[in-house]
Amino acid sequence: MLHFVTSNAGKVREAQSLLDADVSQFDFDYTEIQSPELEAIAARGAREAYREVGEPVFVDDSGLFVDALGGFPGPYSAYVEGTVGIERVWRLVEPEDDHGAAFRAVVAYCDGTDEVRTFEGRVTGEIVAPRGDGGFGYDPIFEHDGRTFAEMDPEEKNAVSHRGRALETFAEWYENQ
């Protein structure tokens, strides 16, 4: 049994579709450390979750890295979304010449050994005025290949998303273990 530590059932369904393993959801609120590095946050969370579950676990952490803002909000994306909001992030970027951005996700796997394995996924795009009714979080202001993530149906978004790419890399590694 492989436990995906998340409160998001949609993430679990995505992982189940990619992994050739029995994946279950484990809702555990691990301590999220403050770090500028997604890898450190996810690895620490995976270690703590493993101690709670006692079986192999994986967690993910992600963020939106905006070029004109020096990579901000990065690992602080959820906090910024909840306090500042995506409209204000757009307004910060709008007058800038560079609207480039990347969504990054890191999946961290822990099976009780000393080593926590991490797998990164990344998708590049641009920050635009909010459009679309789908998705969540920054999806309405993140445009990839001419459409925002909020304008894509879930299958289209998952096919190109940072989390989907990280999960695919993890799935390839896991199947070879």
N, CA, C and O of each residue as an XYZ file, in Angstrom:
708
protein
N       0.842     -1.185      0.000
C       0.000      0.000      0.000
C       0.883      1.244      0.000
O       1.848      1.334      0.759
N       0.548      2.179     -0.842
C       1.250      3.447     -0.973
C       0.266      4.547     -0.603
O      -0.819      4.626     -1.180
N       0.632      5.396      0.352
C      -0.268      6.425      0.858
C       0.116      7.796      0.311
O       1.258      8.234      0.448
N      -0.854      8.465     -0.311
C      -0.675      9.830     -0.776
C      -1.204     10.733      0.329
O      -2.401     10.737      0.615
N      -0.320     11.490      0.942
C      -0.693     12.343      2.064
C      -1.190     13.675      1.515
O      -0.404     14.544      1.138
N      -2.519     13.815      1.478
C      -3.165     15.010      0.952
C      -4.620     15.019      1.400
O      -5.192     13.972      1.703
N      -5.202     16.189      1.438
C      -6.629     16.297      1.714
C      -7.422     16.441      0.415
O      -8.647     16.551      0.442
N      -6.724     16.440     -0.717
C      -7.334     16.676     -2.020
C      -7.582     15.353     -2.753
O      -6.647     14.730     -3.258
N      -8.839     14.937     -2.806
C      -9.197     13.675     -3.469
C      -8.884     13.710     -4.971
O      -8.594     12.671     -5.564
N      -8.941     14.884     -5.581
C      -8.617     14.995     -7.003
C      -7.165     14.654     -7.284
O      -6.862     14.026     -8.298
N      -6.260     15.062     -6.395
C      -4.855     14.705     -6.546
C      -4.675     13.191     -6.441
O      -3.864     12.601     -7.156
N      -5.437     12.576     -5.545
C      -5.344     11.123     -5.360
C      -5.797     10.401     -6.617
O      -5.153      9.444     -7.048
N      -6.892     10.844     -7.207
C      -7.375     10.219     -8.452
C      -6.325     10.343     -9.555
O      -6.095      9.395    -10.307
N      -5.690     11.510     -9.651
C      -4.644     11.700    -10.656
C      -3.493     10.734    -10.414
O      -2.995     10.119    -11.357
N      -3.064     10.593     -9.161
C      -1.971      9.672     -8.833
C      -2.365      8.234     -9.115
O      -1.555      7.461     -9.626
N      -3.591      7.865     -8.793
C      -4.052      6.496     -9.039
C      -4.044      6.178    -10.530
O      -3.772      5.041    -10.917
N      -4.337      7.160    -11.363
C      -4.360      6.911    -12.806
C      -2.957      6.740    -13.381
O      -2.793      6.144    -14.446
N      -1.948      7.257    -12.690
C      -0.581      7.204    -13.198
C       0.263      6.085    -12.599
O       1.168      5.570    -13.255
N      -0.026      5.710    -11.366
C       0.808      4.736    -10.668
C       0.248      3.330    -10.796
O      -0.955      3.105    -10.663
N       1.142      2.394    -11.056
C       0.763      0.988    -11.107
C       0.927      0.413     -9.698
O       1.742     -0.478     -9.458
N       0.114      0.959     -8.768
C       0.208      0.551     -7.361
C      -1.120      0.869     -6.688
O      -1.934      1.631     -7.208
N      -1.315      0.276     -5.533
C      -2.498      0.548     -4.739
C      -2.251      1.837     -3.959
O      -1.511      1.837     -2.975
N      -2.869      2.937     -4.397
C      -2.673      4.244     -3.791
C      -3.902      4.600     -2.970
O      -5.029      4.537     -3.462
N      -3.677      4.974     -1.718
C      -4.782      5.424     -0.880
C      -4.499      6.825     -0.374
O      -3.350      7.259     -0.287
N      -5.560      7.511     -0.048
C      -5.437      8.854      0.492
C      -5.250      8.775      2.004
O      -5.931      8.012      2.689
N      -4.310      9.582      2.512
C      -4.108      9.687      3.949
C      -4.126     11.169      4.279
O      -3.211     11.903      3.904
N      -5.157     11.611      4.976
C      -5.320     13.016      5.315
C      -4.609     13.279      6.635
O      -5.125     12.965      7.708
N      -3.425     13.855      6.541
C      -2.603     14.138      7.709
C      -1.997     15.528      7.544
O      -1.409     15.833      6.507
N      -2.135     16.347      8.537
C      -1.648     17.716      8.472
C      -0.227     17.785      9.018
O      -0.016     18.141     10.178
N       0.748     17.442      8.174
C       2.140     17.493      8.607
C       2.599     18.947      8.717
O       1.998     19.848      8.132
N       3.651     19.155      9.461
C       4.206     20.491      9.657
C       4.872     20.956      8.370
O       5.777     20.296      7.859
N       4.432     22.071      7.856
C       5.052     22.609      6.648
C       6.085     23.646      7.063
O       5.740     24.736      7.520
N       7.353     23.294      6.897
C       8.428     24.199      7.287
C       8.477     25.397      6.347
O       7.999     25.324      5.214
N       9.045     26.479      6.810
C       9.268     27.659      5.979
C      10.620     27.500      5.302
O      11.654     27.423      5.966
N      10.606     27.453      3.991
C      11.829     27.286      3.221
C      11.612     27.866      1.829
O      10.500     27.808      1.305
N      12.646     28.419      1.229
C      12.524     28.879     -0.151
C      12.575     27.726     -1.162
O      12.422     27.953     -2.362
N      12.788     26.496     -0.686
C      12.948     25.341     -1.569
C      11.799     24.342     -1.403
O      11.573     23.826     -0.309
N      11.079     24.076     -2.492
C       9.988     23.098     -2.446
C      10.480     21.725     -2.012
O       9.789     21.013     -1.282
N      11.687     21.350     -2.464
C      12.227     20.030     -2.153
C      12.351     19.827     -0.646
O      11.995     18.768     -0.130
N      12.850     20.832      0.057
C      13.020     20.727      1.510
C      11.674     20.613      2.213
O      11.535     19.841      3.162
N      10.690     21.369      1.760
C       9.359     21.335      2.364
C       8.733     19.960      2.170
O       8.226     19.367      3.122
N       8.767     19.451      0.938
C       8.150     18.156      0.640
C       8.874     17.019      1.346
O       8.229     16.115      1.876
N      10.208     17.047      1.362
C      10.975     15.975      2.011
C      10.676     15.927      3.507
O      10.487     14.850      4.072
N      10.636     17.083      4.140
C      10.339     17.128      5.581
C       8.935     16.595      5.847
O       8.717     15.849      6.803
N       7.991     16.979      5.002
C       6.621     16.489      5.141
C       6.521     14.983      4.959
O       5.775     14.318      5.678
N       7.267     14.441      4.003
C       7.238     12.992      3.757
C       7.807     12.225      4.949
O       7.265     11.190      5.335
N       8.879     12.721      5.524
C       9.461     12.051      6.702
C       8.473     12.037      7.867
O       8.278     11.010      8.518
N       7.857     13.184      8.118
C       6.903     13.277      9.228
C       5.681     12.388      8.964
O       5.193     11.715      9.872
N       5.199     12.388      7.738
C       4.044     11.562      7.395
C       4.378     10.081      7.531
O       3.550      9.296      7.991
N       5.593      9.695      7.130
C       5.987      8.288      7.275
C       5.955      7.880      8.747
O       5.482      6.791      9.072
N       6.443      8.720      9.624
C       6.421      8.401     11.062
C       4.987      8.210     11.560
O       4.740      7.396     12.450
N       4.058      8.950     10.995
C       2.647      8.830     11.391
C       2.009      7.563     10.827
O       1.277      6.869     11.533
N       2.282      7.262      9.559
C       1.632      6.137      8.867
C       2.364      4.822      9.120
O       1.726      3.793      9.340
N       3.677      4.847      9.091
C       4.460      3.631      9.277
C       4.557      2.773      8.033
O       5.010      1.630      8.097
N       4.137      3.316      6.902
C       4.208      2.639      5.605
C       4.641      3.669      4.567
O       4.609      4.868      4.841
N       5.049      3.216      3.366
C       5.491      4.165      2.347
C       4.453      5.250      2.050
O       3.260      4.981      1.911
N       4.954      6.485      1.958
C       4.099      7.647      1.710
C       4.728      8.534      0.643
O       5.931      8.473      0.387
N       3.890      9.355      0.032
C       4.411     10.442     -0.778
C       3.534     11.665     -0.573
O       2.330     11.568     -0.334
N       4.171     12.804     -0.675
C       3.498     14.092     -0.535
C       3.903     14.952     -1.724
O       4.860     14.637     -2.432
N       3.180     16.025     -1.934
C       3.599     16.967     -2.964
C       3.525     18.379     -2.409
O       2.721     18.678     -1.526
N       4.359     19.217     -2.932
C       4.314     20.638     -2.631
C       4.530     21.354     -3.950
O       5.286     20.893     -4.805
N       3.864     22.475     -4.107
C       3.980     23.174     -5.384
C       3.910     24.670     -5.173
O       3.557     25.151     -4.096
N       4.255     25.397     -6.224
C       4.198     26.841     -6.159
C       4.272     27.473     -7.531
O       4.695     26.855     -8.509
N       3.847     28.723     -7.573
C       3.919     29.531     -8.785
C       5.122     30.460     -8.649
O       5.211     31.230     -7.693
N       6.037     30.386     -9.596
C       7.265     31.167     -9.582
C       7.197     32.199    -10.712
O       7.286     31.846    -11.888
N       7.042     33.463    -10.350
C       6.855     34.546    -11.320
C       8.196     35.235    -11.570
O       8.830     35.734    -10.640
N       8.619     35.257    -12.823
C       9.920     35.803    -13.189
C      10.085     37.264    -12.755
O      11.099     37.611    -12.148
N       9.108     38.124    -13.055
C       9.212     39.548    -12.757
C       9.249     39.828    -11.259
O       9.648     40.915    -10.840
N       8.837     38.859    -10.455
C       8.820     39.034     -9.001
C       9.951     38.240     -8.343
O       9.895     37.951     -7.148
N      10.971     37.891     -9.120
C      12.114     37.172     -8.570
C      11.768     35.786     -8.052
O      12.396     35.299     -7.112
N      10.759     35.140     -8.667
C      10.348     33.802     -8.249
C       9.254     33.796     -7.205
O       8.742     32.731     -6.860
N       8.884     34.947     -6.696
C       7.801     35.051     -5.721
C       6.468     34.818     -6.426
O       6.328     35.254     -7.569
N       5.501     34.173     -5.833
C       5.412     33.721     -4.453
C       6.040     32.360     -4.179
O       6.207     31.997     -3.015
N       6.394     31.595     -5.211
C       7.108     30.322     -5.016
C       6.467     29.449     -3.963
O       5.265     29.189     -4.034
N       7.241     28.980     -2.973
C       6.706     28.064     -1.973
C       5.674     28.712     -1.041
O       5.037     28.025     -0.243
N       5.516     30.026     -1.146
C       4.539     30.732     -0.314
C       3.241     30.998     -1.081
O       2.438     31.836     -0.671
N       3.036     30.291     -2.184
C       1.913     30.538     -3.082
C       0.557     30.417     -2.404
O      -0.307     31.269     -2.611
N       0.349     29.383     -1.603
C      -0.953     29.207     -0.956
C      -1.235     30.367     -0.007
O      -2.352     30.884      0.038
N      -0.225     30.770      0.746
C      -0.397     31.884      1.679
C      -0.715     33.171      0.914
O      -1.626     33.907      1.292
N       0.019     33.439     -0.144
C      -0.196     34.658     -0.928
C      -1.584     34.637     -1.566
O      -2.279     35.653     -1.572
N      -1.985     33.497     -2.096
C      -3.320     33.406     -2.690
C      -4.385     33.719     -1.647
O      -5.334     34.451     -1.928
N      -4.235     33.175     -0.457
C      -5.234     33.367      0.589
C      -5.246     34.759      1.203
O      -6.276     35.195      1.717
N      -4.124     35.458      1.158
C      -4.064     36.778      1.790
C      -4.121     37.921      0.789
O      -4.808     38.915      1.022
N      -3.412     37.790     -0.309
C      -3.349     38.846     -1.315
C      -4.352     38.596     -2.432
O      -5.015     39.527     -2.889
N      -4.469     37.354     -2.872
C      -5.391     37.003     -3.942
C      -4.735     37.045     -5.311
O      -3.737     37.734     -5.520
N      -5.310     36.301     -6.232
C      -4.706     36.200     -7.564
C      -4.859     37.483     -8.373
O      -4.002     37.791     -9.201
N      -5.939     38.241     -8.148
C      -6.110     39.512     -8.870
C      -4.959     40.463     -8.562
O      -4.453     41.136     -9.461
N      -4.544     40.523     -7.307
C      -3.449     41.428     -6.938
C      -2.112     40.927     -7.472
O      -1.250     41.732     -7.824
N      -1.929     39.618     -7.538
C      -0.712     39.094     -8.145
C      -0.664     39.523     -9.605
O       0.379     39.957    -10.095
N      -1.799     39.403    -10.305
C      -1.859     39.855    -11.697
C      -1.512     41.338    -11.779
O      -0.732     41.741    -12.642
N      -2.084     42.161    -10.889
C      -1.832     43.605    -10.933
C      -0.367     43.944    -10.663
O       0.140     44.938    -11.183
N       0.317     43.134     -9.860
C       1.750     43.350     -9.636
C       2.564     43.068    -10.900
O       3.556     43.742    -11.176
N       2.137     42.079    -11.648
C       2.891     41.647    -12.833
C       2.511     42.445    -14.077
O       3.348     42.652    -14.956
N       1.277     42.890    -14.162
C       0.759     43.548    -15.363
C       1.666     44.642    -15.922
O       1.901     44.642    -17.131
N       2.196     45.581    -15.120
C       3.018     46.649    -15.710
C       4.436     46.216    -16.096
O       5.165     46.984    -16.723
N       4.820     45.025    -15.738
C       6.169     44.538    -16.026
C       6.299     44.109    -17.483
O       5.313     43.733    -18.115
N       7.517     44.167    -18.011
C       7.776     43.713    -19.380
C       7.738     42.191    -19.472
O       7.329     41.635    -20.492
N       8.159     41.531    -18.421
C       8.266     40.071    -18.405
C       7.105     39.481    -17.607
O       7.000     39.700    -16.400
N       6.235     38.735    -18.284
C       5.106     38.068    -17.627
C       5.363     36.573    -17.450
O       4.459     35.823    -17.081
N       6.593     36.142    -17.713
C       6.932     34.721    -17.625
C       6.769     34.176    -16.215
O       6.980     34.876    -15.224
N       6.390     32.910    -16.158
C       6.196     32.242    -14.870
C       6.299     30.740    -15.074
O       6.258     30.244    -16.200
N       6.431     30.039    -13.978
C       6.432     28.577    -14.025
C       5.711     28.049    -12.795
O       5.892     28.546    -11.683
N       4.901     27.043    -13.018
C       4.373     26.254    -11.915
C       5.379     25.126    -11.697
O       5.795     24.475    -12.655
N       5.771     24.891    -10.452
C       6.656     23.780    -10.113
C       5.992     22.938     -9.043
O       5.317     23.462     -8.157
N       6.185     21.643     -9.127
C       5.694     20.714     -8.102
C       6.808     19.735     -7.773
O       7.588     19.345     -8.642
N       6.870     19.348     -6.520
C       7.819     18.335     -6.075
C       7.038     17.257     -5.342
O       6.288     17.539     -4.407
N       7.225     16.027     -5.778
C       6.681     14.861     -5.076
C       7.832     14.267     -4.278
O       8.917     14.036     -4.812
N       7.587     14.021     -2.990
C       8.613     13.420     -2.123
C       8.095     12.078     -1.625
O       6.962     11.972     -1.156
N       8.944     11.048     -1.731
C       8.596      9.674     -1.350
C       9.479      9.244     -0.183
O      10.693      9.445     -0.203
N       8.854      8.650      0.835
C       9.600      8.142      1.982
C       9.083      6.749      2.325
O       7.880      6.539      2.479
N      10.015      5.798      2.444
C       9.645      4.428      2.807
C      10.329      3.988      4.102
O      10.399      2.797      4.405
N      10.829      4.957      4.857
C      11.470      4.642      6.126
C      12.967      4.532      6.056
O      13.627      4.473      7.093
N      13.532      4.502      4.849
C      14.991      4.504      4.731
C      15.480      5.926      4.984
O      14.675      6.851      5.091
N      16.762      6.098      5.076
C      17.314      7.426      5.346
C      17.078      8.410      4.204
O      16.984      9.618      4.424
N      16.982      7.889      2.997
C      16.863      8.754      1.834
C      15.402      9.015      1.482
O      14.604      8.084      1.367
N      15.062     10.293      1.311
C      13.767     10.681      0.762
C      14.016     11.040     -0.695
O      14.867     11.876     -1.001
N      13.274     10.408     -1.587
C      13.423     10.662     -3.023
C      12.477     11.775     -3.434
O      11.323     11.792     -3.005
N      12.949     12.717     -4.268
C      12.093     13.792     -4.755
C      12.059     13.791     -6.278
O      13.029     13.421     -6.940
N      10.930     14.210     -6.808
C      10.683     14.212     -8.249
C       9.994     15.527     -8.602
O       8.958     15.867     -8.030
N      10.575     16.263     -9.548
C      10.050     17.578     -9.881
C       9.317     17.571    -11.211
O       9.688     16.864    -12.148
N       8.274     18.369    -11.265
C       7.562     18.657    -12.504
C       7.461     20.160    -12.660
O       7.349     20.897    -11.680
N       7.502     20.601    -13.898
C       7.507     22.047    -14.164
C       6.752     22.309    -15.454
O       6.837     21.531    -16.404
N       6.016     23.404    -15.480
C       5.379     23.855    -16.704
C       5.522     25.374    -16.759
O       5.282     26.071    -15.773
N       5.919     25.869    -17.929
C       6.125     27.310    -18.085
C       4.920     27.948    -18.757
O       4.145     27.294    -19.456
N       4.793     29.232    -18.523
C       3.695     29.981    -19.118
C       3.870     31.456    -18.839
O       4.979     31.948    -18.631
N       2.734     32.156    -18.839
C       2.735     33.587    -18.588
C       1.609     33.945    -17.642
O       0.583     33.268    -17.583
N       1.817     35.023    -16.901
C       0.778     35.560    -16.036
C      -0.063     36.516    -16.883
O       0.471     37.418    -17.528
N      -1.394     36.308    -16.874
C      -2.324     37.097    -17.683
C      -3.493     37.547    -16.805
O      -3.643     37.103    -15.666
N      -4.313     38.435    -17.358
C      -5.541     38.833    -16.667
C      -6.404     37.588    -16.464
O      -6.430     36.715    -17.332
N      -7.106     37.491    -15.345
C      -7.892     36.281    -15.045
C      -8.909     35.938    -16.143
O      -9.648     36.791    -16.635
N      -8.908     34.631    -16.506
C      -9.864     34.104    -17.490
C     -10.185     32.667    -17.133
O      -9.335     31.936    -16.625
N     -11.421     32.268    -17.402
C     -11.823     30.879    -17.249
C     -12.543     30.605    -15.940
O     -12.412     31.338    -14.960
N     -13.310     29.520    -15.961
C     -14.140     29.162    -14.810
C     -13.694     27.891    -14.116
O     -14.230     27.552    -13.060
N     -12.733     27.180    -14.676
C     -12.327     25.905    -14.101
C     -11.140     26.041    -13.177
O     -10.661     27.138    -12.892
N     -10.682     24.891    -12.717
C      -9.479     24.830    -11.908
C      -9.637     25.466    -10.547
O     -10.744     25.617    -10.032
N      -8.500     25.836     -9.974
C      -8.477     26.439     -8.651
C      -7.193     27.238     -8.510
O      -6.321     27.178     -9.377
N      -7.075     27.976     -7.437
C      -5.855     28.721     -7.166
C      -5.513     29.704     -8.261
O      -6.343     30.520     -8.663
N      -4.292     29.622     -8.739
C      -3.773     30.555     -9.735
C      -4.168     30.191    -11.169
O      -3.762     30.879    -12.106
N      -4.938     29.144    -11.355
C      -5.287     28.687    -12.707
C      -5.846     29.787    -13.611
O      -5.510     29.807    -14.795
N      -6.691     30.712    -13.110
C      -7.217     31.751    -14.011
C      -6.181     32.742    -14.526
O      -6.435     33.407    -15.531
N      -5.019     32.869    -13.875
C      -4.025     33.851    -14.348
C      -2.779     33.191    -14.939
O      -1.833     33.884    -15.314
N      -2.768     31.863    -15.027
C      -1.603     31.167    -15.598
C      -1.965     30.625    -16.971
O      -2.794     29.724    -17.100
N      -1.327     31.191    -18.001
C      -1.590     30.799    -19.380
C      -0.468     29.911    -19.900
O       0.714     30.234    -19.781
N      -0.868     28.789    -20.477
C       0.075     27.853    -21.096
C      -0.457     27.521    -22.488
O      -1.594     27.070    -22.633
N       0.363     27.745    -23.500
C      -0.024     27.482    -24.894
C      -1.340     28.160    -25.279
O      -2.196     27.548    -25.919
N      -1.494     29.415    -24.890
C      -2.631     30.214    -25.347
C      -3.893     30.144    -24.509
O      -4.838     30.892    -24.760
N      -3.931     29.251    -23.506
C      -5.118     29.160    -22.649
C      -4.692     29.101    -21.190
O      -3.641     28.554    -20.857
N      -5.520     29.671    -20.330
C      -5.227     29.557    -18.910
C      -5.602     28.150    -18.454
O      -6.401     27.464    -19.091
N      -5.006     27.741    -17.340
C      -5.374     26.440    -16.766
C      -6.858     26.412    -16.432
O      -7.476     25.349    -16.482
N      -7.446     27.560    -16.089
C      -8.872     27.625    -15.764
C      -9.757     27.463    -16.998
O     -10.954     27.209    -16.869
N      -9.178     27.607    -18.198
C      -9.931     27.412    -19.439
C      -9.829     25.978    -19.951
O     -10.501     25.617    -20.917
N      -9.003     25.166    -19.319
C      -8.815     23.768    -19.726
C      -9.707     22.858    -18.893
O      -9.995     23.133    -17.729
N     -10.141     21.754    -19.528
C     -10.846     20.768    -18.707
C      -9.795     20.009    -17.885
O      -8.609     20.051    -18.211
N     -10.221     19.321    -16.828
C      -9.249     18.685    -15.926
C      -8.282     17.738    -16.619
O      -7.109     17.688    -16.249
N      -8.736     16.989    -17.608
C      -7.849     16.051    -18.294
C      -6.765     16.780    -19.071
O      -5.604     16.369    -19.062
N      -7.146     17.877    -19.752
C      -6.154     18.665    -20.488
C      -5.124     19.260    -19.539
O      -3.922     19.204    -19.798
N      -5.603     19.827    -18.444
C      -4.693     20.444    -17.480
C      -3.753     19.397    -16.884
O      -2.548     19.630    -16.795
N      -4.290     18.247    -16.476
C      -3.460     17.203    -15.875
C      -2.394     16.698    -16.833
O      -1.311     16.295    -16.409
N      -2.704     16.721    -18.134
C      -1.747     16.231    -19.134
C      -0.515     17.132    -19.244
O       0.549     16.668    -19.654
N      -0.646     18.411    -18.885
C       0.483     19.326    -19.012
C       0.922     19.923    -17.675
O       1.901     20.667    -17.621
N       0.219     19.608    -16.618
C       0.468     20.287    -15.347
C       1.779     19.875    -14.693
O       2.319     18.800    -14.955
N       2.260     20.739    -13.854
C       3.466     20.507    -13.072
C       3.308     19.294    -12.166
O       4.225     18.479    -12.057
N       2.164     19.166    -11.520
C       1.933     18.024    -10.631
C       1.870     16.722    -11.437
O       2.439     15.707    -11.035
N       1.179     16.762    -12.568
C       1.108     15.578    -13.416
C       2.485     15.141    -13.877
O       2.776     13.945    -13.910
N       3.336     16.091    -14.234
C       4.698     15.768    -14.678
C       5.531     15.188    -13.533
O       6.290     14.240    -13.736
N       5.391     15.755    -12.330
C       6.115     15.215    -11.175
C       5.618     13.809    -10.844
O       6.413     12.918    -10.546
N       4.312     13.615    -10.898
C       3.758     12.289    -10.611
C       4.192     11.262    -11.658
O       4.462     10.109    -11.320
N       4.262     11.671    -12.924
C       4.720     10.752    -13.972
C       6.158     10.322    -13.732
O       6.488      9.144    -13.870
N       7.015     11.271    -13.375
C       8.419     10.942    -13.097
C       8.516     10.001    -11.905
O       9.278      9.034    -11.926
N       7.737     10.292    -10.865
C       7.704      9.420     -9.692
C       7.194      8.030    -10.075
O       7.767      7.027     -9.650
N       6.128      7.957    -10.870
C       5.551      6.672    -11.264
C       6.557      5.825    -12.031
O       6.651      4.620    -11.797
N       7.320      6.442    -12.953
C       8.339      5.711    -13.706
C       9.390      5.121    -12.766
O       9.768      3.957    -12.898
N       9.856      5.934    -11.820
C      10.850      5.456    -10.855
C      10.258      4.354     -9.974
O      10.903      3.328     -9.757
N       9.066      4.549     -9.477
C       8.448      3.610     -8.546
C       8.218      2.233     -9.200
O       8.424      1.198     -8.567
N       7.802      2.236    -10.439
C       7.553      0.981    -11.149
C       8.823      0.168    -11.335
O       8.753     -1.050    -11.493
N       9.981      0.812    -11.319
C      11.255      0.115    -11.504
C      11.895     -0.326    -10.181
O      13.006     -0.855    -10.178
N      11.218     -0.115     -9.091
C      11.757     -0.491     -7.772
C      11.360     -1.909     -7.401
O      11.725     -2.392     -6.329
